[in-house]
Amino acid sequence: MFTKDITIYNPWDEQRTKRICKIYGFGALLKMKITDIPLKLGFNVLQKFDYERMVIDIEGKELKVTAESVHDMLGIPIGGTKLTQLDQ
């Protein structure tokens, strides 16, 4: 089903795109009203992110990044198929 949806995906069909997002558990992202992330903020977060330990260092304090914290903040589903495992 997923491969079929991607194959016939039309980026201009907004309602279909929203429906697919909801089906695959990303509906919470549709409610976000952020139109952009200031470049400096995004750059600073990436500079302070330690991907080996999965933490963001904020003035000497560490913010642990976990699947659960990302889920809680963004509503992204936990588990399932990894993007690298999807059929081409």
N, C-alpha and C positions, 0 to 999 in steps of 0.2 A: 504494500500500500504506500509506504513512504517513497519508494523509488518512483512509483507511478506519479505521485503528486509532484515530485521534483521535475520529472520529465516533462509534464504538461504545464508546469508553473508559468503563469503569466504575471510579471511584476506589475502590470497596469491594472490587474483585477484586485482592487483593494479589499473588497468583501471576502473574496476567496482566500486571500493571503491572511486576513484576520481569522477566518474560520480554521485554516490549517494551523496557525499559531495556537489557537485554543485547543484543537484536537491533540496536539503534541505537548501540551502542558505549559506553553509559554504565554498564556493569556494575560498574566499579570504584567508582562512587559508592555502590553498594549495600553495599559492605564497610566504609564509613566508620561509625564508632561515635559520631560527634559528635551529641549530642542538641540542643545549642544553642550559639550563639556569644554570649559575654558582650557585652551592649549596648555597653559602653565600648570593648571591643576592636574591634568592628565599626565603631563611630563613628570611632575614631582611625585605623584603616586607611583609611577613606574620606576623612578629612580630609587625610591625607598622600599620597593618590593623585593624581598629575597625569595626567589622561586624555589630554591632548594629546601628552605625551611618553611615556606608558605606563610610568611609574615610580612606585614608592612611596619616599618620602624617609624614611629611618630614621636619625635623629640625624646628618644631614649625609651619609649614604651612600645611594646609590640602588640600589634593587632593581628591575631591569628586568622588566616583565611582558610576556611573549610567549605566543603560542599554545603553544609548546613547554613553557614553564615551567608554564602552567596544566595542560597535558596531563600533565606529569611529576608534579605535585602532586595532581591530582584524578582523573586518568584520563579526562578528557573528550576525545572524539575531536577531531582536528585536521582542519579543512576540512569539506567537505560542504555541505549546504544551510544557508543563513542562516535564522534564525527568521523574519525579516521577509519572506522569500521563500516561505514555506509557503502553500499554498492555504487559504483561509478556509473 
